[in-house]
Amino acid sequence: FKAGVKEYKLTYYTPEYETKDTDILAAFRVTPQPGVPPEEAGAAVAAESSTGTWTTVWTDGLTSLDRYKGRCYHIEAVPG
């Protein structure tokens, strides 16, 4: 564990998540950097496409992360 570093997958990778009719779904093709697990790469895309940021902002306390965060809930290997 590195001080000050939290893996994206701890918050944004939720393989047990079941989609709702009100969810907005998106699919991304991602090529992880060497040594980065697909779950971490997918979670990073989900985070940076939604509520993830390097900076703490004042609205963090006003919104529900669990309601608005992006989620990586399914990873499928694609040949080629």
PyMOL Python script that loads the backbone (N, CA, C, O; Angstrom):
from pymol import cmd

cmd.read_pdbstr("""\
ATOM      1  N   PHE A   1       0.841  -1.189   0.000  1.00  0.00           N
ATOM      2  CA  PHE A   1       0.000   0.000   0.000  1.00  0.00           C
ATOM      3  C   PHE A   1       0.875   1.238   0.000  1.00  0.00           C
ATOM      4  O   PHE A   1       1.809   1.345   0.795  1.00  0.00           O
ATOM      5  N   LYS A   2       0.579   2.164  -0.881  1.00  0.00           N
ATOM      6  CA  LYS A   2       1.315   3.423  -0.939  1.00  0.00           C
ATOM      7  C   LYS A   2       0.487   4.495  -0.242  1.00  0.00           C
ATOM      8  O   LYS A   2      -0.709   4.633  -0.496  1.00  0.00           O
ATOM      9  N   ALA A   3       1.124   5.237   0.623  1.00  0.00           N
ATOM     10  CA  ALA A   3       0.420   6.307   1.339  1.00  0.00           C
ATOM     11  C   ALA A   3      -0.175   7.288   0.346  1.00  0.00           C
ATOM     12  O   ALA A   3       0.511   7.754  -0.564  1.00  0.00           O
ATOM     13  N   GLY A   4      -1.442   7.598   0.519  1.00  0.00           N
ATOM     14  CA  GLY A   4      -2.104   8.583  -0.334  1.00  0.00           C
ATOM     15  C   GLY A   4      -2.595   8.037  -1.657  1.00  0.00           C
ATOM     16  O   GLY A   4      -3.158   8.784  -2.459  1.00  0.00           O
ATOM     17  N   VAL A   5      -2.396   6.748  -1.906  1.00  0.00           N
ATOM     18  CA  VAL A   5      -2.823   6.154  -3.168  1.00  0.00           C
ATOM     19  C   VAL A   5      -3.911   5.127  -2.882  1.00  0.00           C
ATOM     20  O   VAL A   5      -3.712   4.191  -2.107  1.00  0.00           O
ATOM     21  N   LYS A   6      -5.052   5.314  -3.511  1.00  0.00           N
ATOM     22  CA  LYS A   6      -6.165   4.384  -3.347  1.00  0.00           C
ATOM     23  C   LYS A   6      -6.538   3.850  -4.725  1.00  0.00           C
ATOM     24  O   LYS A   6      -6.747   4.626  -5.658  1.00  0.00           O
ATOM     25  N   GLU A   7      -6.620   2.558  -4.853  1.00  0.00           N
ATOM     26  CA  GLU A   7      -6.963   1.967  -6.137  1.00  0.00           C
ATOM     27  C   GLU A   7      -8.397   2.311  -6.518  1.00  0.00           C
ATOM     28  O   GLU A   7      -9.292   2.299  -5.673  1.00  0.00           O
ATOM     29  N   TYR A   8      -8.606   2.616  -7.781  1.00  0.00           N
ATOM     30  CA  TYR A   8      -9.946   2.924  -8.282  1.00  0.00           C
ATOM     31  C   TYR A   8     -10.902   1.759  -8.058  1.00  0.00           C
ATOM     32  O   TYR A   8     -12.076   1.960  -7.746  1.00  0.00           O
ATOM     33  N   LYS A   9     -10.391   0.533  -8.221  1.00  0.00           N
ATOM     34  CA  LYS A   9     -11.299  -0.615  -8.156  1.00  0.00           C
ATOM     35  C   LYS A   9     -11.944  -0.792  -6.785  1.00  0.00           C
ATOM     36  O   LYS A   9     -12.972  -1.460  -6.678  1.00  0.00           O
ATOM     37  N   LEU A  10     -11.374  -0.218  -5.752  1.00  0.00           N
ATOM     38  CA  LEU A  10     -11.980  -0.324  -4.422  1.00  0.00           C
ATOM     39  C   LEU A  10     -13.341   0.367  -4.362  1.00  0.00           C
ATOM     40  O   LEU A  10     -14.205  -0.027  -3.580  1.00  0.00           O
ATOM     41  N   THR A  11     -13.530   1.390  -5.183  1.00  0.00           N
ATOM     42  CA  THR A  11     -14.788   2.146  -5.176  1.00  0.00           C
ATOM     43  C   THR A  11     -15.607   1.949  -6.446  1.00  0.00           C
ATOM     44  O   THR A  11     -16.836   1.907  -6.385  1.00  0.00           O
ATOM     45  N   TYR A  12     -14.948   1.828  -7.594  1.00  0.00           N
ATOM     46  CA  TYR A  12     -15.655   1.886  -8.874  1.00  0.00           C
ATOM     47  C   TYR A  12     -15.786   0.546  -9.596  1.00  0.00           C
ATOM     48  O   TYR A  12     -16.464   0.483 -10.622  1.00  0.00           O
ATOM     49  N   TYR A  13     -15.170  -0.519  -9.107  1.00  0.00           N
ATOM     50  CA  TYR A  13     -15.344  -1.840  -9.706  1.00  0.00           C
ATOM     51  C   TYR A  13     -16.341  -2.616  -8.864  1.00  0.00           C
ATOM     52  O   TYR A  13     -16.044  -2.997  -7.732  1.00  0.00           O
ATOM     53  N   THR A  14     -17.525  -2.850  -9.418  1.00  0.00           N
ATOM     54  CA  THR A  14     -18.609  -3.498  -8.673  1.00  0.00           C
ATOM     55  C   THR A  14     -19.211  -4.627  -9.516  1.00  0.00           C
ATOM     56  O   THR A  14     -20.285  -4.457 -10.094  1.00  0.00           O
ATOM     57  N   PRO A  15     -18.533  -5.776  -9.591  1.00  0.00           N
ATOM     58  CA  PRO A  15     -19.009  -6.859 -10.457  1.00  0.00           C
ATOM     59  C   PRO A  15     -20.373  -7.422 -10.059  1.00  0.00           C
ATOM     60  O   PRO A  15     -21.035  -8.068 -10.872  1.00  0.00           O
ATOM     61  N   GLU A  16     -20.794  -7.189  -8.834  1.00  0.00           N
ATOM     62  CA  GLU A  16     -22.099  -7.692  -8.385  1.00  0.00           C
ATOM     63  C   GLU A  16     -23.248  -6.751  -8.747  1.00  0.00           C
ATOM     64  O   GLU A  16     -24.411  -7.074  -8.503  1.00  0.00           O
ATOM     65  N   TYR A  17     -22.930  -5.586  -9.331  1.00  0.00           N
ATOM     66  CA  TYR A  17     -23.951  -4.577  -9.629  1.00  0.00           C
ATOM     67  C   TYR A  17     -24.931  -5.089 -10.681  1.00  0.00           C
ATOM     68  O   TYR A  17     -24.529  -5.680 -11.683  1.00  0.00           O
ATOM     69  N   GLU A  18     -26.213  -4.859 -10.442  1.00  0.00           N
ATOM     70  CA  GLU A  18     -27.259  -5.188 -11.407  1.00  0.00           C
ATOM     71  C   GLU A  18     -27.835  -3.885 -11.933  1.00  0.00           C
ATOM     72  O   GLU A  18     -28.254  -3.023 -11.160  1.00  0.00           O
ATOM     73  N   THR A  19     -27.853  -3.748 -13.253  1.00  0.00           N
ATOM     74  CA  THR A  19     -28.300  -2.494 -13.856  1.00  0.00           C
ATOM     75  C   THR A  19     -29.787  -2.258 -13.610  1.00  0.00           C
ATOM     76  O   THR A  19     -30.574  -3.186 -13.423  1.00  0.00           O
ATOM     77  N   LYS A  20     -30.133  -0.966 -13.620  1.00  0.00           N
ATOM     78  CA  LYS A  20     -31.522  -0.534 -13.452  1.00  0.00           C
ATOM     79  C   LYS A  20     -32.004   0.079 -14.763  1.00  0.00           C
ATOM     80  O   LYS A  20     -31.192   0.455 -15.608  1.00  0.00           O
ATOM     81  N   ASP A  21     -33.301   0.179 -14.934  1.00  0.00           N
ATOM     82  CA  ASP A  21     -33.867   0.791 -16.138  1.00  0.00           C
ATOM     83  C   ASP A  21     -33.465   2.251 -16.276  1.00  0.00           C
ATOM     84  O   ASP A  21     -33.460   2.785 -17.385  1.00  0.00           O
ATOM     85  N   THR A  22     -33.133   2.895 -15.187  1.00  0.00           N
ATOM     86  CA  THR A  22     -32.782   4.318 -15.212  1.00  0.00           C
ATOM     87  C   THR A  22     -31.286   4.565 -15.414  1.00  0.00           C
ATOM     88  O   THR A  22     -30.871   5.717 -15.540  1.00  0.00           O
ATOM     89  N   ASP A  23     -30.477   3.516 -15.448  1.00  0.00           N
ATOM     90  CA  ASP A  23     -29.033   3.666 -15.637  1.00  0.00           C
ATOM     91  C   ASP A  23     -28.712   4.073 -17.073  1.00  0.00           C
ATOM     92  O   ASP A  23     -29.415   3.695 -18.011  1.00  0.00           O
ATOM     93  N   ILE A  24     -27.656   4.836 -17.227  1.00  0.00           N
ATOM     94  CA  ILE A  24     -27.095   5.144 -18.539  1.00  0.00           C
ATOM     95  C   ILE A  24     -25.909   4.209 -18.719  1.00  0.00           C
ATOM     96  O   ILE A  24     -24.975   4.222 -17.917  1.00  0.00           O
ATOM     97  N   LEU A  25     -25.946   3.397 -19.771  1.00  0.00           N
ATOM     98  CA  LEU A  25     -24.904   2.400 -19.984  1.00  0.00           C
ATOM     99  C   LEU A  25     -23.954   2.844 -21.094  1.00  0.00           C
ATOM    100  O   LEU A  25     -24.376   3.439 -22.085  1.00  0.00           O
ATOM    101  N   ALA A  26     -22.693   2.552 -20.917  1.00  0.00           N
ATOM    102  CA  ALA A  26     -21.679   2.850 -21.927  1.00  0.00           C
ATOM    103  C   ALA A  26     -20.672   1.714 -21.946  1.00  0.00           C
ATOM    104  O   ALA A  26     -20.394   1.099 -20.916  1.00  0.00           O
ATOM    105  N   ALA A  27     -20.132   1.442 -23.116  1.00  0.00           N
ATOM    106  CA  ALA A  27     -19.094   0.419 -23.253  1.00  0.00           C
ATOM    107  C   ALA A  27     -17.819   1.090 -23.748  1.00  0.00           C
ATOM    108  O   ALA A  27     -17.864   1.963 -24.615  1.00  0.00           O
ATOM    109  N   PHE A  28     -16.693   0.681 -23.198  1.00  0.00           N
ATOM    110  CA  PHE A  28     -15.399   1.237 -23.565  1.00  0.00           C
ATOM    111  C   PHE A  28     -14.453   0.105 -23.924  1.00  0.00           C
ATOM    112  O   PHE A  28     -14.492  -0.965 -23.316  1.00  0.00           O
ATOM    113  N   ARG A  29     -13.618   0.340 -24.897  1.00  0.00           N
ATOM    114  CA  ARG A  29     -12.524  -0.594 -25.183  1.00  0.00           C
ATOM    115  C   ARG A  29     -11.276   0.010 -24.561  1.00  0.00           C
ATOM    116  O   ARG A  29     -10.892   1.136 -24.878  1.00  0.00           O
ATOM    117  N   VAL A  30     -10.655  -0.743 -23.681  1.00  0.00           N
ATOM    118  CA  VAL A  30      -9.518  -0.239 -22.918  1.00  0.00           C
ATOM    119  C   VAL A  30      -8.339  -1.198 -23.070  1.00  0.00           C
ATOM    120  O   VAL A  30      -8.508  -2.415 -22.998  1.00  0.00           O
ATOM    121  N   THR A  31      -7.169  -0.653 -23.277  1.00  0.00           N
ATOM    122  CA  THR A  31      -5.935  -1.434 -23.267  1.00  0.00           C
ATOM    123  C   THR A  31      -5.126  -0.978 -22.058  1.00  0.00           C
ATOM    124  O   THR A  31      -4.504   0.083 -22.094  1.00  0.00           O
ATOM    125  N   PRO A  32      -5.129  -1.773 -20.988  1.00  0.00           N
ATOM    126  CA  PRO A  32      -4.398  -1.370 -19.778  1.00  0.00           C
ATOM    127  C   PRO A  32      -2.892  -1.275 -20.020  1.00  0.00           C
ATOM    128  O   PRO A  32      -2.344  -1.976 -20.870  1.00  0.00           O
ATOM    129  N   GLN A  33      -2.248  -0.420 -19.277  1.00  0.00           N
ATOM    130  CA  GLN A  33      -0.791  -0.342 -19.293  1.00  0.00           C
ATOM    131  C   GLN A  33      -0.232  -1.655 -18.735  1.00  0.00           C
ATOM    132  O   GLN A  33      -0.910  -2.331 -17.962  1.00  0.00           O
ATOM    133  N   PRO A  34       0.992  -2.021 -19.117  1.00  0.00           N
ATOM    134  CA  PRO A  34       1.594  -3.248 -18.573  1.00  0.00           C
ATOM    135  C   PRO A  34       1.581  -3.231 -17.039  1.00  0.00           C
ATOM    136  O   PRO A  34       1.966  -2.244 -16.412  1.00  0.00           O
ATOM    137  N   GLY A  35       1.134  -4.337 -16.458  1.00  0.00           N
ATOM    138  CA  GLY A  35       1.104  -4.460 -15.007  1.00  0.00           C
ATOM    139  C   GLY A  35      -0.169  -3.953 -14.356  1.00  0.00           C
ATOM    140  O   GLY A  35      -0.333  -4.087 -13.144  1.00  0.00           O
ATOM    141  N   VAL A  36      -1.082  -3.368 -15.139  1.00  0.00           N
ATOM    142  CA  VAL A  36      -2.342  -2.858 -14.589  1.00  0.00           C
ATOM    143  C   VAL A  36      -3.442  -3.878 -14.878  1.00  0.00           C
ATOM    144  O   VAL A  36      -3.693  -4.189 -16.042  1.00  0.00           O
ATOM    145  N   PRO A  37      -4.098  -4.401 -13.852  1.00  0.00           N
ATOM    146  CA  PRO A  37      -5.169  -5.373 -14.065  1.00  0.00           C
ATOM    147  C   PRO A  37      -6.347  -4.734 -14.813  1.00  0.00           C
ATOM    148  O   PRO A  37      -6.599  -3.540 -14.651  1.00  0.00           O
ATOM    149  N   PRO A  38      -7.070  -5.512 -15.627  1.00  0.00           N
ATOM    150  CA  PRO A  38      -8.229  -4.981 -16.349  1.00  0.00           C
ATOM    151  C   PRO A  38      -9.266  -4.342 -15.421  1.00  0.00           C
ATOM    152  O   PRO A  38      -9.893  -3.347 -15.785  1.00  0.00           O
ATOM    153  N   GLU A  39      -9.449  -4.910 -14.223  1.00  0.00           N
ATOM    154  CA  GLU A  39     -10.428  -4.357 -13.276  1.00  0.00           C
ATOM    155  C   GLU A  39     -10.045  -2.943 -12.852  1.00  0.00           C
ATOM    156  O   GLU A  39     -10.909  -2.077 -12.716  1.00  0.00           O
ATOM    157  N   GLU A  40      -8.762  -2.712 -12.643  1.00  0.00           N
ATOM    158  CA  GLU A  40      -8.298  -1.381 -12.244  1.00  0.00           C
ATOM    159  C   GLU A  40      -8.432  -0.395 -13.402  1.00  0.00           C
ATOM    160  O   GLU A  40      -8.829   0.752 -13.196  1.00  0.00           O
ATOM    161  N   ALA A  41      -8.107  -0.832 -14.612  1.00  0.00           N
ATOM    162  CA  ALA A  41      -8.232   0.046 -15.779  1.00  0.00           C
ATOM    163  C   ALA A  41      -9.693   0.407 -16.032  1.00  0.00           C
ATOM    164  O   ALA A  41     -10.009   1.568 -16.293  1.00  0.00           O
ATOM    165  N   GLY A  42     -10.579  -0.573 -15.956  1.00  0.00           N
ATOM    166  CA  GLY A  42     -12.006  -0.307 -16.150  1.00  0.00           C
ATOM    167  C   GLY A  42     -12.567   0.599 -15.076  1.00  0.00           C
ATOM    168  O   GLY A  42     -13.364   1.492 -15.363  1.00  0.00           O
ATOM    169  N   ALA A  43     -12.155   0.375 -13.841  1.00  0.00           N
ATOM    170  CA  ALA A  43     -12.609   1.221 -12.734  1.00  0.00           C
ATOM    171  C   ALA A  43     -12.100   2.646 -12.891  1.00  0.00           C
ATOM    172  O   ALA A  43     -12.803   3.595 -12.546  1.00  0.00           O
ATOM    173  N   ALA A  44     -10.887   2.806 -13.406  1.00  0.00           N
ATOM    174  CA  ALA A  44     -10.339   4.152 -13.629  1.00  0.00           C
ATOM    175  C   ALA A  44     -11.153   4.900 -14.675  1.00  0.00           C
ATOM    176  O   ALA A  44     -11.407   6.095 -14.523  1.00  0.00           O
ATOM    177  N   VAL A  45     -11.565   4.210 -15.733  1.00  0.00           N
ATOM    178  CA  VAL A  45     -12.415   4.837 -16.752  1.00  0.00           C
ATOM    179  C   VAL A  45     -13.751   5.240 -16.137  1.00  0.00           C
ATOM    180  O   VAL A  45     -14.239   6.343 -16.384  1.00  0.00           O
ATOM    181  N   ALA A  46     -14.346   4.357 -15.338  1.00  0.00           N
ATOM    182  CA  ALA A  46     -15.621   4.676 -14.687  1.00  0.00           C
ATOM    183  C   ALA A  46     -15.485   5.882 -13.770  1.00  0.00           C
ATOM    184  O   ALA A  46     -16.349   6.759 -13.757  1.00  0.00           O
ATOM    185  N   ALA A  47     -14.407   5.927 -13.009  1.00  0.00           N
ATOM    186  CA  ALA A  47     -14.188   7.035 -12.070  1.00  0.00           C
ATOM    187  C   ALA A  47     -13.989   8.347 -12.808  1.00  0.00           C
ATOM    188  O   ALA A  47     -14.654   9.339 -12.512  1.00  0.00           O
ATOM    189  N   GLU A  48     -13.077   8.352 -13.764  1.00  0.00           N
ATOM    190  CA  GLU A  48     -12.743   9.596 -14.455  1.00  0.00           C
ATOM    191  C   GLU A  48     -13.841  10.041 -15.410  1.00  0.00           C
ATOM    192  O   GLU A  48     -13.831  11.181 -15.874  1.00  0.00           O
ATOM    193  N   SER A  49     -14.789   9.154 -15.710  1.00  0.00           N
ATOM    194  CA  SER A  49     -15.935   9.524 -16.542  1.00  0.00           C
ATOM    195  C   SER A  49     -17.104  10.015 -15.701  1.00  0.00           C
ATOM    196  O   SER A  49     -18.144  10.399 -16.237  1.00  0.00           O
ATOM    197  N   SER A  50     -16.933  10.004 -14.386  1.00  0.00           N
ATOM    198  CA  SER A  50     -18.050  10.404 -13.525  1.00  0.00           C
ATOM    199  C   SER A  50     -17.558  11.246 -12.360  1.00  0.00           C
ATOM    200  O   SER A  50     -17.177  12.402 -12.546  1.00  0.00           O
ATOM    201  N   THR A  51     -17.563  10.679 -11.162  1.00  0.00           N
ATOM    202  CA  THR A  51     -17.289  11.465  -9.952  1.00  0.00           C
ATOM    203  C   THR A  51     -15.843  11.443  -9.494  1.00  0.00           C
ATOM    204  O   THR A  51     -15.496  12.150  -8.548  1.00  0.00           O
ATOM    205  N   GLY A  52     -14.992  10.659 -10.129  1.00  0.00           N
ATOM    206  CA  GLY A  52     -13.591  10.574  -9.709  1.00  0.00           C
ATOM    207  C   GLY A  52     -12.821  11.822 -10.101  1.00  0.00           C
ATOM    208  O   GLY A  52     -12.993  12.343 -11.203  1.00  0.00           O
ATOM    209  N   THR A  53     -11.989  12.296  -9.218  1.00  0.00           N
ATOM    210  CA  THR A  53     -11.154  13.461  -9.500  1.00  0.00           C
ATOM    211  C   THR A  53      -9.969  13.457  -8.561  1.00  0.00           C
ATOM    212  O   THR A  53     -10.027  12.856  -7.489  1.00  0.00           O
ATOM    213  N   TRP A  54      -8.909  14.112  -8.948  1.00  0.00           N
ATOM    214  CA  TRP A  54      -7.722  14.217  -8.105  1.00  0.00           C
ATOM    215  C   TRP A  54      -7.901  15.275  -7.033  1.00  0.00           C
ATOM    216  O   TRP A  54      -7.140  15.320  -6.066  1.00  0.00           O
ATOM    217  N   THR A  55      -8.890  16.117  -7.198  1.00  0.00           N
ATOM    218  CA  THR A  55      -9.064  17.264  -6.315  1.00  0.00           C
ATOM    219  C   THR A  55     -10.323  17.110  -5.481  1.00  0.00           C
ATOM    220  O   THR A  55     -11.367  16.728  -6.010  1.00  0.00           O
ATOM    221  N   THR A  56     -10.247  17.397  -4.200  1.00  0.00           N
ATOM    222  CA  THR A  56     -11.438  17.427  -3.366  1.00  0.00           C
ATOM    223  C   THR A  56     -12.183  18.721  -3.663  1.00  0.00           C
ATOM    224  O   THR A  56     -11.614  19.811  -3.589  1.00  0.00           O
ATOM    225  N   VAL A  57     -13.448  18.589  -3.995  1.00  0.00           N
ATOM    226  CA  VAL A  57     -14.251  19.771  -4.310  1.00  0.00           C
ATOM    227  C   VAL A  57     -15.338  19.941  -3.262  1.00  0.00           C
ATOM    228  O   VAL A  57     -15.738  18.978  -2.609  1.00  0.00           O
ATOM    229  N   TRP A  58     -15.809  21.162  -3.105  1.00  0.00           N
ATOM    230  CA  TRP A  58     -16.752  21.459  -2.027  1.00  0.00           C
ATOM    231  C   TRP A  58     -18.062  20.706  -2.175  1.00  0.00           C
ATOM    232  O   TRP A  58     -18.750  20.486  -1.179  1.00  0.00           O
ATOM    233  N   THR A  59     -18.431  20.301  -3.395  1.00  0.00           N
ATOM    234  CA  THR A  59     -19.700  19.592  -3.579  1.00  0.00           C
ATOM    235  C   THR A  59     -19.633  18.130  -3.154  1.00  0.00           C
ATOM    236  O   THR A  59     -20.659  17.451  -3.142  1.00  0.00           O
ATOM    237  N   ASP A  60     -18.442  17.629  -2.803  1.00  0.00           N
ATOM    238  CA  ASP A  60     -18.319  16.226  -2.396  1.00  0.00           C
ATOM    239  C   ASP A  60     -19.284  15.861  -1.269  1.00  0.00           C
ATOM    240  O   ASP A  60     -19.808  14.747  -1.240  1.00  0.00           O
ATOM    241  N   GLY A  61     -19.517  16.774  -0.358  1.00  0.00           N
ATOM    242  CA  GLY A  61     -20.406  16.498   0.766  1.00  0.00           C
ATOM    243  C   GLY A  61     -21.879  16.669   0.444  1.00  0.00           C
ATOM    244  O   GLY A  61     -22.734  16.356   1.271  1.00  0.00           O
ATOM    245  N   LEU A  62     -22.187  17.166  -0.757  1.00  0.00           N
ATOM    246  CA  LEU A  62     -23.577  17.447  -1.111  1.00  0.00           C
ATOM    247  C   LEU A  62     -24.225  16.372  -1.971  1.00  0.00           C
ATOM    248  O   LEU A  62     -25.449  16.347  -2.106  1.00  0.00           O
ATOM    249  N   THR A  63     -23.431  15.492  -2.550  1.00  0.00           N
ATOM    250  CA  THR A  63     -23.983  14.484  -3.444  1.00  0.00           C
ATOM    251  C   THR A  63     -23.659  13.085  -2.940  1.00  0.00           C
ATOM    252  O   THR A  63     -22.701  12.878  -2.195  1.00  0.00           O
ATOM    253  N   SER A  64     -24.473  12.139  -3.359  1.00  0.00           N
ATOM    254  CA  SER A  64     -24.296  10.747  -2.960  1.00  0.00           C
ATOM    255  C   SER A  64     -23.399  10.029  -3.969  1.00  0.00           C
ATOM    256  O   SER A  64     -23.790   9.817  -5.116  1.00  0.00           O
ATOM    257  N   LEU A  65     -22.200   9.658  -3.533  1.00  0.00           N
ATOM    258  CA  LEU A  65     -21.271   8.956  -4.409  1.00  0.00           C
ATOM    259  C   LEU A  65     -21.897   7.671  -4.937  1.00  0.00           C
ATOM    260  O   LEU A  65     -21.796   7.382  -6.129  1.00  0.00           O
ATOM    261  N   ASP A  66     -22.537   6.902  -4.074  1.00  0.00           N
ATOM    262  CA  ASP A  66     -23.116   5.636  -4.505  1.00  0.00           C
ATOM    263  C   ASP A  66     -24.202   5.821  -5.557  1.00  0.00           C
ATOM    264  O   ASP A  66     -24.427   4.934  -6.381  1.00  0.00           O
ATOM    265  N   ARG A  67     -24.866   6.950  -5.534  1.00  0.00           N
ATOM    266  CA  ARG A  67     -25.927   7.192  -6.515  1.00  0.00           C
ATOM    267  C   ARG A  67     -25.377   7.672  -7.856  1.00  0.00           C
ATOM    268  O   ARG A  67     -25.885   7.275  -8.904  1.00  0.00           O
ATOM    269  N   TYR A  68     -24.356   8.512  -7.840  1.00  0.00           N
ATOM    270  CA  TYR A  68     -23.897   9.173  -9.059  1.00  0.00           C
ATOM    271  C   TYR A  68     -22.601   8.631  -9.655  1.00  0.00           C
ATOM    272  O   TYR A  68     -22.259   8.984 -10.783  1.00  0.00           O
ATOM    273  N   LYS A  69     -21.884   7.800  -8.943  1.00  0.00           N
ATOM    274  CA  LYS A  69     -20.596   7.336  -9.468  1.00  0.00           C
ATOM    275  C   LYS A  69     -20.784   6.418 -10.673  1.00  0.00           C
ATOM    276  O   LYS A  69     -21.790   5.719 -10.797  1.00  0.00           O
ATOM    277  N   GLY A  70     -19.788   6.440 -11.553  1.00  0.00           N
ATOM    278  CA  GLY A  70     -19.748   5.462 -12.622  1.00  0.00           C
ATOM    279  C   GLY A  70     -19.328   4.124 -12.035  1.00  0.00           C
ATOM    280  O   GLY A  70     -18.711   4.067 -10.971  1.00  0.00           O
ATOM    281  N   ARG A  71     -19.661   3.073 -12.722  1.00  0.00           N
ATOM    282  CA  ARG A  71     -19.319   1.739 -12.232  1.00  0.00           C
ATOM    283  C   ARG A  71     -18.776   0.889 -13.367  1.00  0.00           C
ATOM    284  O   ARG A  71     -19.298   0.916 -14.482  1.00  0.00           O
ATOM    285  N   CYS A  72     -17.752   0.156 -13.084  1.00  0.00           N
ATOM    286  CA  CYS A  72     -17.286  -0.897 -13.978  1.00  0.00           C
ATOM    287  C   CYS A  72     -17.813  -2.184 -13.365  1.00  0.00           C
ATOM    288  O   CYS A  72     -17.368  -2.589 -12.292  1.00  0.00           O
ATOM    289  N   TYR A  73     -18.759  -2.828 -14.039  1.00  0.00           N
ATOM    290  CA  TYR A  73     -19.363  -4.021 -13.451  1.00  0.00           C
ATOM    291  C   TYR A  73     -19.198  -5.262 -14.324  1.00  0.00           C
ATOM    292  O   TYR A  73     -19.552  -6.364 -13.907  1.00  0.00           O
ATOM    293  N   HIS A  74     -18.667  -5.090 -15.521  1.00  0.00           N
ATOM    294  CA  HIS A  74     -18.461  -6.251 -16.393  1.00  0.00           C
ATOM    295  C   HIS A  74     -17.250  -5.994 -17.281  1.00  0.00           C
ATOM    296  O   HIS A  74     -17.132  -4.934 -17.896  1.00  0.00           O
ATOM    297  N   ILE A  75     -16.361  -6.963 -17.341  1.00  0.00           N
ATOM    298  CA  ILE A  75     -15.187  -6.870 -18.203  1.00  0.00           C
ATOM    299  C   ILE A  75     -15.178  -8.098 -19.099  1.00  0.00           C
ATOM    300  O   ILE A  75     -15.323  -9.232 -18.641  1.00  0.00           O
ATOM    301  N   GLU A  76     -15.007  -7.843 -20.367  1.00  0.00           N
ATOM    302  CA  GLU A  76     -14.998  -8.924 -21.341  1.00  0.00           C
ATOM    303  C   GLU A  76     -13.760  -8.784 -22.220  1.00  0.00           C
ATOM    304  O   GLU A  76     -13.548  -7.745 -22.844  1.00  0.00           O
ATOM    305  N   ALA A  77     -12.957  -9.818 -22.264  1.00  0.00           N
ATOM    306  CA  ALA A  77     -11.766  -9.789 -23.119  1.00  0.00           C
ATOM    307  C   ALA A  77     -12.189  -9.848 -24.586  1.00  0.00           C
ATOM    308  O   ALA A  77     -13.061 -10.633 -24.961  1.00  0.00           O
ATOM    309  N   VAL A  78     -11.560  -9.010 -25.406  1.00  0.00           N
ATOM    310  CA  VAL A  78     -11.866  -8.965 -26.832  1.00  0.00           C
ATOM    311  C   VAL A  78     -10.599  -9.348 -27.593  1.00  0.00           C
ATOM    312  O   VAL A  78      -9.570  -8.689 -27.441  1.00  0.00           O
ATOM    313  N   PRO A  79     -10.655 -10.391 -28.401  1.00  0.00           N
ATOM    314  CA  PRO A  79      -9.465 -10.791 -29.152  1.00  0.00           C
ATOM    315  C   PRO A  79      -9.006  -9.694 -30.109  1.00  0.00           C
ATOM    316  O   PRO A  79      -9.818  -8.968 -30.683  1.00  0.00           O
ATOM    317  N   GLY A  80      -7.704  -9.590 -30.264  1.00  0.00           N
ATOM    318  CA  GLY A  80      -7.145  -8.632 -31.223  1.00  0.00           C
ATOM    319  C   GLY A  80      -6.902  -7.349 -30.593  1.00  0.00           C
ATOM    320  O   GLY A  80      -6.433  -6.418 -31.248  1.00  0.00           O
TER     321      GLY A  80
END
""", "prot")
cmd.dss("prot")
cmd.show_as("cartoon", "prot")
cmd.util.cbc("prot")
cmd.orient("prot")
